């Protein structure tokens, strides 16, 4: 369960103040599937960064699974990112020198999981994402769709409660994009909260709820279908 | 992150850019190699020089005419210098700590036997020379203890002279002609080898008085003193000085103790050590700058990766540690290569120059490797701090 209350975020661009987020309040129940939409510069990414604890709001409160995470220090926030949040990026952000297996294993490595446990968990995940025979391949030996599947496997290997996806299909062709969307939706079915930033209306339509951002404000209401 | 995984991750980052890492590590390798080679040879060189200078025995003091240190020119050029005489040597022998003295006159002359002739170094010495200089007689005996003014015409041949003049035939008792005078061969010496380029085997020994006559001198070129092992060379040198000043009226001679000689040589070696050390230090510095450069480039190239790691819950100081670790791994690889280079180089040196014992002590090797790691750490600090200071959002946007 996610609760954002009166979030404000202001950037200084040169001399000018830019209000990236103005009084944003959002509640997302556990297991929801939300698409954040809106024109570029509307604050979608800023909102996602706040949700992912990559950035701090200038004011307002953020509660994740009953914890007021906006008040935690950096160390504690890092721990939340590690265990509760999985990120999926438009440009995959795979480590180029590591194999698909090692990329998926990275969160386990960073959190100190023992090698033999890693082995079983990563193998299972790769098999589940149809990448069983690609484990030893490096990212540059994989197709775009395969790369994003590796990235999703990595984002979910820690069993997070929330998946934050920033234009996950933005860099893929149509069929790979649909494939990736289906995988994310399957994970959502399994109970992970899925929040996706997109400006692709077709992708937005797939979600059960859209939030439209305009000029740093939330325009859409709960459950309303605002897609054109 | 488990320590093993940390190591694997940094090592993988280094090996992913094989050529670049290799070139960067080379800088450190050359520095460490130079330092290791230097310390290996330095110790060997010290031992070598010490052995060269103590092969004539220890506890030696030499007295030469003229005070080099006051004039800067040889005393022989200054007319008011009183020459050293056999009488001086005889008086010096009365100092209780002095066991023996050798009055030395040296020159070059032709030595002739049968049809064969050879120009060689002639040493005019006392009977005590073999004892004081630790020369071993191979056959016959050394010069007899004749009174200096009435020495008989005996000669003792160095091994090379004996071989050149007599070959396999009997030398003992033969007559040889040196500078027109006849000498009887009383003994031949064991091979002694070279000392700093002087072939000691290509020399002959005749009584001091005979040599003075031969070279038309009325004074000695040097007096060697052997003092007892228990006495300090400085106090003995003081006494020698007092006695000679009393006889000559002023200090118109130079006293060199063996310790002084070794000190001077030690000074030369220290300078050499310092010079090579400086070269090693400079290449370490250059190597460090190389690591700094490469790590800065790596941080730029991998900004997206840093953002990703932060997003996955890696803290700032862990990012710092990762990049520091990478710099250290780079430097440590260079250091190990440098150790190989240094040890191999000194091994090669000792192979080419057998007299020069090269010896790498493990403590120096460990210290050198530690030095490499420290250089890596220092070079890594700036880039690693920059990596740690990146804002995750900015870093993720970089790709």
Interface residues (C-beta under 8 A of the other chain):
Chain A: X49 X52 X54 X55 X74 X75 X78 X79 X80 X81 X82 X83 X87 X89 X91 X93 X95 X96 X97 X98 X106 X107 X109 X110 X111 X112 X114
Chain B: X1 X2 X5 X9 X12 X13 X16 X304 X305 X307 X308 X309 X310 X311 X312 X313 X314 X315 X316 X391 X392 X393 X396 X399
